[in-house]
Amino acid sequence: MIRRLIACLAVICWCQAGLAQGITLQEILRENKTLVEKSSRKTIGPVIEEIAASNSQQAQSFLEAWGGKQVWQRRSDGLFFVGTEVAKRQYALSDPDSGDAVGELAKKDLKQLKPNSGVRALIATALVQFQLSDADPVKRAEALLAMERTPSADQLAPLRISIEDEVDAVLKSRKSRLERLLTISFDPDPATRVGAIQSFDGDLGVDVRATLNLLVAKTLNVTAGDLPDDVNIAGLLKPGTDNLDSVQAYDLLVASNLAPAPTTPTDIRAALVEHIDGGRVEKVSVDQLSDPVIRRQAYDQLAEQSLAPAFVGEDDITKTLNDYTFYETYAEPSAIVTNAATEALTKIELKVGMNQALDLGLDAISLASIYFLAAIGLAITFGVMGVINMAHGEFIMMGAYTGYVVQQVIPNHTISILVALPLAFAVTFAAGVAMERLVIRFLYNRPLETLLATFGISIALQQLAKNIFGTQARPLTAPGWLDGAWVMNDVVSISYIRIAIFILALIFLGVFLFIMKRTRFGLETRTVTQNPRMAASMGINPERVNMLTFGLGSGIAGVAGVAIGLFAKVTSEMGNDYIVQSFMTVVVGGVGNIWGALAGATMIGFLQKGIEWGNPSNTLAAQTYMIIFIIIFIQFRPRGIIALKGRAAGD
């Protein structure tokens, strides 16, 4: 008998399971016809969950169609179908369970389900469990991205289920990370949340900091009695201190209807004007109201008769504030969780600070390499020849425009840059030699005339560039492999172009040292630098050395122009942005010394970045402070960081 009863129960359970598994989407929709037709966010949730929990293979595609406003109801019998427009006002219908085509109907015979944004949000949430396990990794990645943008508690369970079966290592890592973040925010168990917080110990991710910051967000509260026991209190605040301004505290009392608003001069004036009768307010003549004391007395008389609100001044505010207790509460109700979040954020902030210092140092090195490239040519000409070349910035501009012209002829950006670098050197070298032969050599030992002449040449070259290329900025595009940045973490990154410029600066440093230390031209240049008369008596032609040296400095400026043009705007006036920094680099580092130029560029780069970090909102002020510092520095070391011995030092 018992066996028969057990067998009957088993059959009944099997039948019920079979019925549950056999229920179709059409049946679910028909049973909830009123809710589906109404499609209200407040009532449609259970229907969407039932569709998602069904064993139908078409559940995902049907929900996607519903969210995309492609579900239609046939007016004749109330059945639901997925429809796509095949002609004007003509729709092809397919069965929601099998996906088979069932024919075509005109729009007038159909009623479209138009889910609002709230219902579409519920559908999107229900689709997560399908999308996270979709065979297409692109769809799984899209589902993860959508969850990262708008996380919610109902996403946690399907996300955890999908992690174990994930075959893509990258997506599995992203899922695991997102699961821990959602656990921190939404898991009901405080111990589990604390464990998830501790798993991110020292993590610099912006997503981690954003999640933890939400937990320790504070709200200002006030009470006249004891502190409540059912909230997570962050601490007590005393009005009038740095943490809580008295005005802010009293505004909270006013907003909470615990105190009247402060009486302003406008309130007093409005009350007095309202109660003027026969040229008087109460017993006070209108012409006496210009006196603040009498005006206040008149207002108090109105308040005593309940014709105006009682006056609330600073003394009243202070007295009222003393009657209340002000405190802050965490948005997160669990003290265990907020303690863990606070501890984790403290460690993260320390690590963020260290990485910000590293990032600032990399920016400074990058800026120093740019200044070094821009100033190395000026260091050569100024040091060897004593010529103040105000047109040095225009050689940088000529190099940048040379790169632009090459890219118009050679569309391949990698090849064009490789061609542009030596060509820019050749063009600016020739221009420098021509300038030295035609102008500079007649003005040696006449610094004022040289400065004026080169300044005039600078203006002429700028106008020539405007006539040829126009006034609009021209693009000098970097190769594709220089796009993007080297990202060490969410705090530290440096662009590949900056890295390339730094490497180029090192290459130029090595090439210049080789020329000066290992070649005959370098030996002659050093000889002319130290003692031109002795060099001439030894058979060296100082004029030839000056010409080639000036050409070399100009050529290096042209190469620097190509490098700078990869990230800066290429215009006829771009040289103006670097001429001042170039002179400062040379003067601070030490005139005529390559190591001095390197030291000067490094010092100015770090100094400028440091000042900008301290005053990021005012770049002009940062440059002003930097110039003032350099002026003071020169007072103590007039020959620069590395002083040069010889003609330049004597000059």
TORGUVEX-928618 format. One line per 3 residues: number of its first residue (from 1); their letters; for each residue x, y, z of C-alpha. Coordinates in Angstrom, 2 decimals, padded with zeros to 5 digits. Each point is the difference from the previous one (the first is absolute). Layout:
% TORGUVEX-928618
NUM	A	X/Y/Z  ...;
% end
This chain:
% TORGUVEX-928618
1	MIR	000.00/000.00/000.00  002.78/002.37/000.93  001.91/-000.91/-003.13;
4	RLI	-003.05/000.76/-002.14  -000.42/003.36/001.73  003.66/000.87/-000.62;
7	ACL	-000.29/-001.04/-003.61  -003.11/002.14/-000.47  001.71/002.97/001.56;
10	AVI	003.00/-000.50/-002.28  -002.25/-000.12/-003.05  -001.82/003.14/001.11;
13	CWC	003.31/001.83/000.58  001.29/-001.14/-003.38  -003.14/001.18/-001.70;
16	QAG	000.15/003.36/001.74  003.64/000.39/-000.99  -000.86/-000.92/-003.54;
19	LAQ	-002.79/002.52/-000.06  002.32/002.65/001.42  002.64/-000.79/-002.57;
22	GIT	-002.54/-000.16/-002.79  -001.56/003.40/000.57  000.45/002.21/-003.02;
25	LQE	000.74/003.70/-000.33  -003.37/000.47/-001.67  -001.72/-001.52/003.03;
28	ILR	001.93/002.23/002.38  -000.98/003.03/-002.03  -003.66/-001.06/-000.23;
31	ENK	-000.24/-000.70/003.73  001.38/003.48/000.71  -001.71/001.72/-002.89;
34	TLV	-001.19/003.01/002.00  003.43/000.64/001.53  001.74/-000.40/-003.37;
37	EKS	-002.36/002.38/-001.74  000.36/002.58/002.75  003.83/-000.44/000.16;
40	SRK	000.54/001.89/003.22  003.37/-000.20/001.72  -001.73/-000.56/003.34;
43	TIG	-001.94/-003.09/-001.11  001.79/-001.58/-002.98  003.05/-001.20/001.94;
46	PVI	-001.35/-003.48/000.93  -001.05/-000.66/-003.61  003.47/000.82/-001.32;
49	EEI	001.61/-002.16/002.70  -002.30/-002.91/-000.88  000.93/000.26/-003.68;
52	AAS	003.71/000.12/000.85  -000.34/-002.99/002.36  -001.85/-002.10/-002.58;
55	NSQ	001.81/-002.76/-001.87  -000.92/001.46/-003.36  002.87/000.26/-002.45;
58	QAQ	-001.61/003.16/-001.38  -000.17/001.82/003.35  003.08/002.11/-000.72;
61	SFL	-000.97/000.96/-003.53  -003.57/000.77/001.09  001.15/002.30/002.81;
64	EAW	002.38/001.74/-002.40  -002.86/000.48/-002.46  -002.27/001.30/002.76;
67	GGK	002.62/002.50/001.11  000.44/001.04/-003.64  -003.76/000.63/-000.42;
70	QVW	-000.38/-002.89/-002.44  -002.72/-001.92/001.87  -003.54/000.29/-001.37;
73	QRR	-003.42/-001.23/001.17  -002.51/-001.26/-002.54  -003.27/001.83/000.56;
76	SDG	-002.20/-002.85/-001.17  001.01/-002.54/002.66  002.43/001.83/002.34;
79	LFF	002.97/-002.23/-000.85  003.53/001.43/000.14  002.60/-000.18/-002.77;
82	VGT	003.40/001.40/-000.94  -000.45/002.21/-003.04  002.29/001.68/-002.49;
85	EVA	-001.08/002.49/-002.62  000.27/-001.45/-003.53  -001.90/002.71/-001.83;
88	KRQ	-001.72/003.26/000.81  -002.40/-000.72/002.88  000.40/-003.75/-000.64;
91	YAL	001.68/-002.30/002.56  001.30/-003.58/-000.15  -000.86/-001.86/003.21;
94	SDP	001.86/-002.87/001.65  -000.98/-002.24/002.89  001.65/001.04/003.30;
97	DSG	000.69/-003.62/001.01  001.21/-001.64/-003.19  001.08/003.03/-002.00;
100	DAV	-001.88/-001.38/-003.03  -001.71/002.40/-002.37  -003.79/000.12/000.38;
103	GEL	-000.85/002.41/-002.78  -000.37/003.71/-000.63  -002.51/002.54/001.30;
106	AKK	-000.72/003.64/-000.56  000.82/002.41/002.80  -003.68/000.79/000.52;
109	DLK	-000.57/-003.62/001.09  002.80/000.15/002.57  000.67/001.77/003.25;
112	QLK	003.63/000.81/000.80  001.43/-000.44/003.48  001.91/003.17/000.81;
115	PNS	001.99/-000.51/003.20  001.06/003.22/001.66  003.52/000.63/001.27;
118	GVR	-000.78/-001.60/003.37  -001.28/-003.21/-001.57  002.95/-000.11/-002.41;
121	ALI	002.31/000.28/003.00  -001.68/-003.04/001.59  000.33/-001.90/-003.28;
124	ATA	003.69/000.94/-000.24  000.55/-001.30/003.52  -001.73/-003.28/-000.83;
127	LVQ	002.13/-000.38/-003.14  003.21/000.15/002.02  -000.14/-003.71/000.87;
130	FQL	-000.22/-000.86/-003.69  002.55/002.53/-001.24  002.61/-000.95/002.58;
133	SDA	-000.08/-003.58/-001.28  -000.49/000.77/-003.68  002.13/-001.98/-002.43;
136	DPV	001.21/003.25/-001.58  002.80/001.53/002.12  -000.83/003.43/-001.42;
139	KRA	-003.50/-000.16/001.50  001.42/-001.19/003.30  002.40/002.95/000.00;
142	EAL	-002.86/002.40/-000.81  -002.04/-001.42/002.89  002.93/000.51/002.36;
145	LAM	000.47/003.57/-001.20  -003.68/000.75/000.57  000.24/-001.42/003.53;
148	ERT	003.12/002.03/000.73  -001.78/003.18/-001.04  -003.23/-000.63/001.93;
151	PSA	000.62/-002.58/002.76  -002.93/-001.32/002.03  -000.66/-002.63/002.63;
154	DQL	-001.97/-002.31/-002.28  003.03/-000.41/-002.28  002.12/-001.69/002.67;
157	APL	-001.59/-003.46/-000.06  000.08/-000.56/-003.82  003.54/001.41/-000.12;
160	RIS	001.23/-002.51/002.58  -001.62/-002.86/-001.90  001.65/000.99/-003.28;
163	IED	003.57/000.21/001.37  000.60/-003.74/000.35  -000.89/-000.80/-003.62;
166	EVD	001.87/002.96/-001.52  002.68/-001.25/-002.43  001.52/003.34/-001.00;
169	AVL	002.76/000.85/002.48  -000.33/003.77/-000.45  -003.78/-000.03/000.42;
172	KSR	000.28/-002.35/002.97  002.37/002.42/001.68  -002.38/002.90/-000.68;
175	KSR	-002.94/-002.00/001.31  001.86/-000.92/003.18  000.99/003.61/000.60;
178	LER	-003.53/001.26/-000.62  -001.39/-002.73/002.25  002.20/001.22/002.87;
181	LLT	-001.07/003.59/-000.62  -003.68/-000.93/-000.01  000.59/-002.09/003.13;
184	ISF	001.37/003.07/001.77  -003.07/002.00/-000.91  -002.87/-002.46/000.10;
187	DPD	000.79/-003.25/001.83  -002.20/-000.35/003.12  002.77/-001.59/002.11;
190	PAT	002.34/002.61/001.57  002.82/-002.53/000.45  -000.11/-000.89/-003.70;
193	RVG	000.10/003.69/-000.91  002.99/000.58/002.28  001.80/-002.91/-001.65;
196	AIQ	-000.68/001.51/-003.43  001.32/003.39/001.19  003.18/-001.59/001.34;
199	SFD	000.55/-001.79/-003.31  000.57/003.42/-001.60  002.73/000.95/002.47;
202	GDL	002.21/002.62/-001.69  -001.92/-000.18/-003.31  000.17/003.36/-001.82;
205	GVD	-002.97/-000.61/-002.29  -002.42/002.90/-000.35  -002.89/-002.45/000.22;
208	VRA	001.21/-001.22/003.39  000.37/003.51/001.38  -003.43/000.99/-001.34;
211	TLN	-001.61/-003.03/001.64  001.70/000.56/003.36  -000.70/003.74/-000.01;
214	LLV	-003.72/-000.72/-000.24  000.24/-002.04/003.20  001.68/002.79/001.98;
217	AKT	-002.14/002.83/-001.36  -001.25/002.11/002.90  -003.20/001.89/000.69;
220	LNV	-000.37/002.84/002.50  -002.78/-000.51/002.56  -001.31/001.78/003.09;
223	TAG	-001.90/-001.05/003.10  -001.25/001.71/003.12  000.22/-003.15/002.11;
226	DLP	002.13/-003.11/000.17  001.74/-001.39/-003.04  -001.99/-002.69/-001.81;
229	DDV	001.09/-003.62/000.42  -001.07/-001.29/-003.42  002.45/002.00/-002.15;
232	NIA	003.71/-000.26/-000.74  001.38/003.18/001.55  003.23/001.35/-001.49;
235	GLL	000.63/002.62/002.67  -001.22/003.06/001.87  000.45/003.53/-001.35;
238	KPG	000.11/003.29/001.85  -001.34/003.10/-001.77  002.55/002.71/-000.55;
241	TDN	002.93/-002.34/-000.64  001.82/-000.83/-003.22  -002.15/-003.10/-000.49;
244	LDS	-003.33/001.79/000.38  -000.69/003.64/-000.72  -002.59/001.68/002.25;
247	VQA	-001.96/001.23/-003.00  -000.14/-003.51/-001.46  -001.10/-001.42/003.35;
250	YDL	-002.78/002.54/000.46  -001.16/-000.46/-003.61  -000.49/-003.69/000.83;
253	LVA	-002.19/000.97/002.97  -002.05/002.30/-002.21  -000.36/-002.69/-002.68;
256	SNL	-001.10/-002.49/002.67  -002.60/002.48/001.36  001.81/000.06/003.34;
259	APA	000.78/003.71/-000.01  -001.27/003.16/-001.70  001.97/001.51/-002.85;
262	PTT	002.45/002.80/000.88  -001.41/003.51/-000.35  001.65/001.91/-002.83;
265	PTD	000.01/003.77/-000.68  -002.32/-000.72/-002.90  -002.49/-001.70/002.34;
268	IRA	000.07/003.01/002.35  -000.51/002.45/-002.87  -002.89/-002.00/-001.46;
271	ALV	-001.75/-000.22/003.40  000.39/003.72/000.65  -001.22/000.98/-003.47;
274	EHI	-003.05/-002.24/000.40  -001.03/001.71/003.26  000.51/003.67/-000.92;
277	DGG	-003.08/001.90/001.09  -000.23/003.76/-000.28  003.71/000.42/-000.49;
280	RVE	000.75/-002.02/003.14  000.74/-003.56/000.97  -001.62/-000.44/003.39;
283	KVS	001.33/003.06/001.88  003.10/000.53/-002.16  000.05/002.56/-002.79;
286	VDQ	001.08/-001.24/-003.42  002.77/002.59/-000.23  001.57/-001.52/003.15;
289	LSD	000.24/-003.48/-001.50  003.29/000.83/-001.70  001.63/-000.56/003.41;
292	PVI	000.78/-003.77/000.36  -000.68/000.05/003.76  -003.39/001.68/-000.37;
295	RRQ	-000.86/-002.27/-002.94  000.69/-003.01/002.19  -002.11/001.40/002.82;
298	AYD	-002.91/000.53/-002.37  000.29/-003.57/-001.23  000.06/-001.35/003.58;
301	QLA	-003.20/001.91/000.70  -001.65/-001.72/-002.95  001.27/-003.37/001.19;
304	EQS	-001.42/000.58/003.52  -003.42/000.48/-001.55  000.45/-003.10/-002.18;
307	LAP	-000.03/002.18/-003.08  003.42/-001.31/-001.03  002.10/-003.07/000.84;
310	AFV	002.26/000.30/003.03  003.43/001.35/-000.81  002.64/-002.75/-000.36;
313	GED	003.57/001.29/000.20  003.46/-001.40/000.61  -000.51/-000.34/003.75;
316	DIT	-003.24/-001.88/-000.54  001.69/-002.29/-002.53  002.86/-000.80/002.38;
319	KTL	-002.41/-000.73/002.86  -002.15/-002.22/-002.19  002.99/-001.97/-001.32;
322	NDY	001.03/-000.84/003.56  -003.32/-001.75/000.55  000.62/-002.57/-002.75;
325	TFY	002.47/-002.77/-000.74  001.44/-000.23/-003.49  001.39/-003.26/-001.31;
328	ETY	000.88/-001.74/-003.26  -001.24/-003.41/-001.06  001.37/-002.37/-002.61;
331	AEP	-002.15/-000.96/-002.95  000.96/-003.62/000.78  -001.88/-001.27/003.10;
334	SAI	002.61/-002.61/000.99  002.83/001.37/002.14  002.14/-003.06/-000.74;
337	VTN	-000.20/000.69/-003.71  000.74/003.73/000.32  003.00/-000.69/002.24;
340	AAT	001.40/-002.41/-002.56  -000.70/002.46/-002.83  001.66/002.87/001.88;
343	EAL	003.10/-002.09/000.70  000.20/-001.13/-003.62  -000.41/003.55/-001.31;
346	TKI	002.76/001.24/002.32  002.43/-002.54/-001.45  -001.14/000.73/-003.54;
349	ELK	000.34/003.78/000.44  003.57/-000.44/001.24  000.83/-002.12/-003.02;
352	VGM	-001.81/002.43/-002.30  002.09/002.86/001.39  003.23/-001.89/-000.69;
355	NQA	-001.12/-000.81/-003.52  -001.09/003.59/-000.61  003.51/001.07/000.95;
358	LDL	001.36/-002.54/-002.49  -002.41/001.23/-002.67  001.04/003.59/000.68;
361	GLD	003.66/-001.03/-000.29  -000.63/-001.69/-003.35  -001.80/003.11/-001.26;
364	AIS	002.94/002.12/001.15  002.51/-002.27/-001.76  -002.14/000.11/-003.14;
367	LAS	-000.17/003.81/000.12  003.75/000.18/000.68  000.73/-002.13/-003.07;
370	IYF	-002.09/002.36/-002.13  001.82/003.05/001.35  003.34/-001.74/-000.49;
373	LAA	-000.77/-000.74/-003.64  -001.14/003.58/-000.54  003.04/001.51/001.77;
376	IGL	002.88/-002.25/-001.06  000.51/001.87/-003.27  -000.14/003.34/001.79;
379	AIT	002.50/-001.27/002.55  002.44/-000.74/-002.82  -000.33/003.31/-001.84;
382	FGV	-000.18/002.14/003.12  002.86/-001.79/001.70  002.41/-000.18/-002.92;
385	MGV	-000.81/003.24/-001.75  -001.54/002.19/002.69  -002.86/000.80/-002.39;
388	INM	-003.43/000.73/001.46  -002.10/-001.59/-002.73  -003.61/001.15/000.40;
391	AHG	-000.91/-001.93/-003.16  000.80/-003.34/001.63  -003.73/-000.65/000.52;
394	EFI	-000.60/000.48/-003.70  002.46/-002.79/-000.82  -002.18/-002.22/002.20;
397	MMG	-002.99/001.21/-002.00  001.77/-000.71/-003.31  000.74/-003.55/001.12;
400	AYT	-003.65/-000.59/000.93  -001.23/001.34/-003.36  002.56/-002.19/-001.77;
403	GYV	-001.58/-003.02/001.71  -003.44/001.18/-001.09  001.08/000.37/-003.66;
406	VQQ	001.59/-003.45/000.02  -003.26/-001.51/001.28  -001.87/001.58/-002.90;
409	VIP	002.32/-001.86/-002.40  000.44/-003.24/001.98  -003.34/-001.05/001.56;
412	NHT	001.57/-002.80/002.06  000.54/001.71/003.33  002.84/-002.24/001.16;
415	ISI	002.02/000.41/-003.19  -000.82/003.72/-000.20  001.37/000.62/003.50;
418	LVA	003.17/-001.97/-000.77  000.47/002.10/-003.13  -000.97/003.26/001.69;
421	LPL	002.58/-000.20/002.79  003.15/000.11/-002.20  -001.69/002.28/-002.54;
424	AFA	-000.94/002.49/002.72  003.59/-000.07/001.20  001.25/000.67/-003.53;
427	VTF	-002.46/002.84/-000.64  000.63/001.82/003.27  003.75/-000.69/-000.20;
430	AAG	000.08/001.72/-003.39  -002.17/002.85/001.31  002.29/000.42/003.00;
433	VAM	003.13/000.05/-002.16  -001.59/002.56/-002.32  -001.03/002.16/002.94;
436	ERL	003.50/-000.14/001.49  001.71/000.84/-003.29  -002.40/002.78/-000.98;
439	VIR	-000.66/001.68/003.35  001.62/-001.39/003.13  003.65/000.06/-001.10;
442	FLY	-000.15/003.77/-000.44  -001.29/000.52/003.54  002.44/-001.97/002.17;
445	NRP	000.76/001.68/003.33  -003.00/002.29/-000.51  -002.67/-001.72/002.13;
448	LET	-002.65/002.74/-000.17  000.13/000.19/-003.80  -000.05/-003.81/-000.20;
451	LLA	-003.07/-000.19/002.23  -001.86/002.61/-002.08  001.02/-001.59/-003.31;
454	TFG	-001.04/-003.52/001.01  -003.25/001.36/001.45  -000.76/001.60/-003.36;
457	ISI	000.84/-003.26/-001.78  -002.36/-001.77/002.41  -002.89/002.28/-000.97;
460	ALQ	000.82/-000.39/-003.71  000.07/-003.80/000.22  -003.33/-000.04/001.82;
463	QLA	-001.61/002.14/-002.69  001.52/-002.15/-002.72  -001.50/-003.10/001.63;
466	KNI	-003.39/001.71/000.19  000.17/000.87/-003.70  000.86/-003.58/-000.95;
469	FGT	-002.07/-002.10/002.44  -002.63/002.44/001.24  -000.89/000.90/003.56;
472	QAR	-001.85/-003.20/000.91  001.77/-002.78/001.87  001.23/-002.85/-002.18;
475	PLT	-000.10/-003.63/001.12  003.19/-001.98/000.51  -001.34/-003.48/000.68;
478	APG	001.96/-002.50/002.04  000.24/-003.62/-001.16  -002.66/-002.37/001.29;
481	WLD	002.45/-001.82/002.26  000.50/003.25/001.92  -003.72/000.32/000.76;
484	GAW	-001.18/-000.54/003.53  002.01/-000.10/003.18  001.97/-002.34/002.19;
487	VMN	-002.40/-000.53/002.92  001.66/-001.35/003.12  -003.20/000.27/002.07;
490	DVV	-003.01/002.28/000.37  002.23/002.80/001.29  003.27/-000.21/-001.97;
493	SIS	000.11/000.21/-003.79  002.13/001.68/-002.63  -000.70/000.34/-003.72;
496	YIR	002.13/-001.92/-002.47  000.81/003.24/-001.82  001.56/001.40/003.17;
499	IAI	002.00/-003.18/000.44  001.19/000.27/-003.62  001.08/003.62/000.55;
502	FIL	001.88/-001.01/003.15  001.83/-002.73/-001.95  000.71/002.46/-002.82;
505	ALI	001.48/002.43/002.53  002.28/-002.74/001.33  001.06/-000.87/-003.56;
508	FLG	000.87/003.62/-000.72  001.92/000.22/003.25  002.03/-003.06/-000.99;
511	VFL	000.56/001.21/-003.58  001.06/003.46/001.15  002.42/-001.41/002.56;
514	FIM	001.46/-002.28/-002.66  000.47/002.94/-002.40  001.58/002.19/002.64;
517	KRT	002.23/-002.67/001.55  000.86/-002.34/-002.87  000.13/002.06/-003.21;
520	RFG	002.37/002.60/-001.42  -002.84/002.47/-000.35  -000.75/-000.40/003.70;
523	LET	003.63/000.56/000.89  000.10/003.15/-002.11  -003.25/001.23/001.51;
526	RTV	001.27/-000.48/003.54  003.23/001.73/-000.93  -001.80/003.03/-001.46;
529	TQN	-002.28/000.08/003.03  002.91/000.15/002.45  002.38/002.28/-001.91;
532	PRM	-000.82/001.10/-003.56  003.29/001.86/-000.54  002.09/-002.98/001.00;
535	AAS	-002.19/-002.20/-002.21  000.61/002.31/-002.96  003.76/-000.08/000.61;
538	MGI	-000.16/-003.82/-000.10  -001.50/000.03/-003.50  -003.67/-000.26/000.95;
541	NPE	-002.39/002.31/-001.84  -002.26/001.53/002.71  -002.45/001.38/-002.58;
544	RVN	-000.49/-003.44/-001.52  -000.51/-001.50/003.44  -002.49/002.73/000.87;
547	MLT	-001.92/-000.58/-003.22  -000.21/-003.78/000.43  -000.80/000.34/003.69;
550	FGL	-002.82/002.42/-000.69  -001.28/-002.35/-002.71  000.21/-002.97/002.39;
553	GSG	-001.97/001.84/002.68  -002.61/001.07/-002.53  -000.25/-003.55/-001.40;
556	IAG	-000.61/-001.46/003.46  -002.72/002.61/000.53  -001.66/-001.22/-003.20;
559	VAG	-000.02/-003.60/001.22  -001.42/001.22/003.31  -002.75/001.73/-001.99;
562	VAI	-001.07/-003.32/-001.57  -000.14/-001.65/003.42  -001.86/002.88/001.62;
565	GLF	-002.43/000.23/-002.92  -001.22/-003.55/000.68  -001.91/001.17/003.08;
568	AKV	-000.08/003.82/-000.27  -001.77/002.15/-002.57  002.08/000.82/-003.08;
571	TSE	-000.41/003.70/-000.71  002.20/002.86/-001.12  000.21/001.18/003.62;
574	MGN	000.77/-003.32/001.70  003.62/001.03/000.54  -001.11/002.74/002.38;
577	DYI	-001.18/-002.68/002.42  003.51/-001.39/000.38  002.47/002.83/-000.52;
580	VQS	-000.35/001.35/003.56  000.33/-003.45/001.57  002.99/-000.73/-002.24;
583	FMT	001.85/003.10/001.15  -000.86/-000.73/003.63  001.26/-003.56/-000.41;
586	VVV	003.32/001.18/-001.45  000.54/002.77/002.53  -000.95/-002.08/003.04;
589	GGV	001.94/-003.05/-001.12  003.16/001.79/-001.03  000.76/001.65/-003.33;
592	GNI	001.68/-002.18/-002.63  -000.06/-003.25/001.98  -002.10/-002.94/-001.13;
595	WGA	-000.13/-001.42/003.51  -001.02/003.42/001.22  -002.86/000.07/-002.52;
598	LAG	-001.11/-003.42/001.22  000.19/001.11/003.64  -001.83/003.24/-000.78;
601	ATM	-002.76/-001.78/-001.92  -000.43/-002.49/002.85  -000.14/002.74/002.61;
604	IGF	-002.49/002.12/-001.93  -002.15/-003.02/-000.89  -000.29/-001.14/003.62;
607	LQK	-000.43/003.56/001.23  -002.80/000.79/-002.42  -001.87/-003.23/000.70;
610	GIE	000.41/000.49/003.73  -001.38/003.54/-000.15  -002.87/-001.10/-002.26;
613	WGN	-000.83/-002.78/002.46  -000.16/002.55/002.82  -002.01/002.47/-002.07;
616	PSN	-001.75/-001.98/-002.75  -002.72/002.56/-000.72  002.35/002.78/-001.13;
619	TLA	002.66/-000.98/-002.53  001.08/003.63/-000.55  000.64/000.43/003.72;
622	AQT	002.03/-003.23/000.01  002.24/001.33/-002.80  000.38/003.30/001.86;
625	YMI	001.11/-001.78/003.17  002.45/-002.07/-002.04  001.59/003.10/-001.57;
628	IFI	000.30/001.65/003.42  001.70/-003.09/001.37  002.44/-000.07/-002.91;
631	IIF	000.84/003.68/000.48  000.79/-000.68/003.65  001.98/-003.11/-000.97;
634	IQF	002.15/001.96/-002.46  000.85/002.50/002.72  001.78/-002.79/001.88;
637	RPR	001.35/-001.89/-003.03  000.36/002.52/-002.84  001.87/-002.52/-002.20;
640	GII	-002.63/-002.70/000.42  000.04/-003.46/001.50  003.06/-001.11/-001.97;
643	ALK	002.24/002.99/-000.74  001.99/000.01/-003.24  003.62/001.07/-000.15;
646	GRA	001.21/001.85/-003.06  -001.36/002.68/-002.29  -003.64/-000.47/000.95;
649	AGD	000.83/000.18/003.66  002.00/003.12/-000.50  -002.76/001.61/-002.02;
% end
